[in-house]
Amino acid sequence: MTIKNVMVIGAGQMGAGIAQVFAQAGFDVKLNDLSEEALQKGLATMEKFLSRNVEKGRMTEEEKTETLNRVETTSTLNDANDRDLVIEAVVENMDVKTKVFQQLDQITPKHAILATNTSSLPITDIAAVTERPEQVIGMHFMNPVPVMKLVEVIRAIQTSDETYQTVEETAKALGKSPVEVNDYPGFVSNRVLMPMINEAIYTVYEGVAEPEAVDEVLKLGMNHPMGPLTLADFIGLDTCLYIMEVLYEGFGDTKYRPCPLLKKYVSAGWLGKKSGRGFYVYE
Ligand SMILES: NC(=O)c1ccc[n+]([C@@H]2O[C@H](COP(=O)([O-])OP(=O)(O)OC[C@H]3O[C@@H](n4cnc5c(N)ncnc54)[C@H](O)[C@@H]3O)[C@@H](O)[C@H]2O)c1
């Protein structure tokens, strides 16, 4: 199957970016959110990103206008009734996601593929709430979506080869590099990244070094573009804690226990950049 049109559910930081890359690649896009404010904010983010591309000579003003014209916003989920592919990027909450998938299963055409951008929730369990589990898959974009090349494509145990191939081809059509992984807690990206971030937090907790020193070691010694504690602040410390809990519970292995300092920061509302304070203070 060739995908021609898509709907992105959720117009937050990920959804707006996903809608943008599909529109830039020429797909007909519907962007859905419950909140009209989120839709307007999503469009404004897209416009800002594309304007920067025009300024830098990466695209023309006409291409920018054409891209934006390919995106239609809607707060009605029923508008998914003519879509080939739907990518869900709502909040990281299993109850919310399963409800969206059950509705999409009723609304979308029989041939439609239903993908989720979840960072950590089991795709197999999401697929199981639908009557088309073989057409459900994980399409894990990285933040910021227009910049990052990777799409981690996660196969639920039920996902068919045909669904996988269609999604792989679609990711390539976006100019992205799809990488195939199977559905286990944290997939590959967060299973490797999050324990490193958690361990970096332990070094601060145990007084091994200050946050700045930890970040310098990884930047200068391992050539990481940013230190793990800065990255944790950008991702959001609540999200980091949530993913560590998924790993800890999913594998039942104490090596994934979240650092008490991470829990304490989250309890204090120190969530990183978005709240103005995490391991660093933001204006
Ligand atoms: N932030 C990241 O770095 C990152 C990276 C990869 C994947 N993800 C995953 O992407 C998903 C979205 O994350 P985000 O950071 O964009 O979140 P966000 O909070 O910025 O956006 C979520 C949006 O979903 C909307 N929403 C909530 N329930 C909805 C519903 N039932 N129908 C339609 N819209 C609904 C909200 O109004 C909000 O605008 C999550 O599953 C997250 O784990 C996030």
The ligand as an SDF file (V2000), in Angstrom:
LIG
                    3D

 44 48  0  0  0  0  0  0  0  0999 V2000
    8.7390   15.0540   24.0900 N   0  0  0  0  0  0  0  0  0  0  0  0
    9.5850   14.2100   23.5550 C   0  0  0  0  0  0  0  0  0  0  0  0
   10.8090   14.4330   23.5400 O   0  0  0  0  0  0  0  0  0  0  0  0
    9.0690   12.9370   22.9200 C   0  0  0  0  0  0  0  0  0  0  0  0
    9.9040   12.2030   22.0700 C   0  0  0  0  0  0  0  0  0  0  0  0
    9.4080   11.0520   21.4520 C   0  0  0  0  0  0  0  0  0  0  0  0
    8.1130   10.6420   21.7040 C   0  0  0  0  0  0  0  0  0  0  0  0
    7.3220   11.3610   22.5590 N   0  0  0  0  0  0  0  0  0  0  0  0
    5.9410   10.8780   22.7840 C   0  0  0  0  0  0  0  0  0  0  0  0
    5.0560   11.6410   21.9510 O   0  0  0  0  0  0  0  0  0  0  0  0
    3.7780   11.7620   22.5860 C   0  0  0  0  0  0  0  0  0  0  0  0
    3.4190   13.2400   22.6940 C   0  0  0  0  0  0  0  0  0  0  0  0
    4.4030   13.9210   23.4260 O   0  0  0  0  0  0  0  0  0  0  0  0
    4.5410   15.5270   23.4130 P   0  0  0  0  0  0  0  0  0  0  0  0
    5.8350   15.8160   24.0950 O   0  0  0  0  0  0  0  0  0  0  0  0
    4.2570   16.0290   22.0440 O   0  0  0  0  0  0  0  0  0  0  0  0
    3.3150   15.9150   24.3980 O   0  0  0  0  0  0  0  0  0  0  0  0
    2.5560   17.3380   24.4970 P   0  0  0  0  0  0  0  0  0  0  0  0
    2.0320   17.3760   25.8960 O   0  0  0  0  0  0  0  0  0  0  0  0
    3.4180   18.4420   23.9970 O   0  0  0  0  0  0  0  0  0  0  0  0
    1.3170   17.1810   23.4590 O   0  0  0  0  0  0  0  0  0  0  0  0
    0.2520   16.3130   23.6410 C   0  0  0  0  0  0  0  0  0  0  0  0
   -0.9800   16.8990   22.9360 C   0  0  0  0  0  0  0  0  0  0  0  0
   -1.9940   15.8970   22.8910 O   0  0  0  0  0  0  0  0  0  0  0  0
   -3.2500   16.5640   23.0480 C   0  0  0  0  0  0  0  0  0  0  0  0
   -4.2350   15.5400   23.4580 N   0  0  0  0  0  0  0  0  0  0  0  0
   -4.3650   14.9220   24.6570 C   0  0  0  0  0  0  0  0  0  0  0  0
   -5.3500   14.0180   24.5950 N   0  0  0  0  0  0  0  0  0  0  0  0
   -5.8540   14.0580   23.3340 C   0  0  0  0  0  0  0  0  0  0  0  0
   -6.8950   13.3490   22.6580 C   0  0  0  0  0  0  0  0  0  0  0  0
   -7.6130   12.4120   23.2810 N   0  0  0  0  0  0  0  0  0  0  0  0
   -7.1400   13.6600   21.3590 N   0  0  0  0  0  0  0  0  0  0  0  0
   -6.4260   14.6110   20.7090 C   0  0  0  0  0  0  0  0  0  0  0  0
   -5.4260   15.3140   21.3150 N   0  0  0  0  0  0  0  0  0  0  0  0
   -5.1550   15.0300   22.6030 C   0  0  0  0  0  0  0  0  0  0  0  0
   -2.9910   17.6330   24.0790 C   0  0  0  0  0  0  0  0  0  0  0  0
   -3.9740   18.6530   23.9950 O   0  0  0  0  0  0  0  0  0  0  0  0
   -1.5860   18.1190   23.6510 C   0  0  0  0  0  0  0  0  0  0  0  0
   -1.6740   19.2050   22.7410 O   0  0  0  0  0  0  0  0  0  0  0  0
    3.8990   11.0360   23.9230 C   0  0  0  0  0  0  0  0  0  0  0  0
    3.4440    9.7220   23.7730 O   0  0  0  0  0  0  0  0  0  0  0  0
    5.3990   11.0650   24.1870 C   0  0  0  0  0  0  0  0  0  0  0  0
    5.8390   10.0260   25.0290 O   0  0  0  0  0  0  0  0  0  0  0  0
    7.7610   12.5030   23.1580 C   0  0  0  0  0  0  0  0  0  0  0  0
  1  2  1  0
  2  3  2  0
  2  4  1  0
  4  5  1  0
  4 44  2  0
  5  6  2  0
  6  7  1  0
  7  8  2  0
  8  9  1  0
  8 44  1  0
  9 10  1  0
  9 42  1  0
 10 11  1  0
 11 12  1  0
 11 40  1  0
 12 13  1  0
 13 14  1  0
 14 15  2  0
 14 16  1  0
 14 17  1  0
 17 18  1  0
 18 19  2  0
 18 20  1  0
 18 21  1  0
 21 22  1  0
 22 23  1  0
 23 24  1  0
 23 38  1  0
 24 25  1  0
 25 26  1  0
 25 36  1  0
 26 27  1  0
 26 35  1  0
 27 28  2  0
 28 29  1  0
 29 30  1  0
 29 35  2  0
 30 31  1  0
 30 32  2  0
 32 33  1  0
 33 34  2  0
 34 35  1  0
 36 37  1  0
 36 38  1  0
 38 39  1  0
 40 41  1  0
 40 42  1  0
 42 43  1  0
M  CHG  2   8   1  16  -1
M  END
$$$$
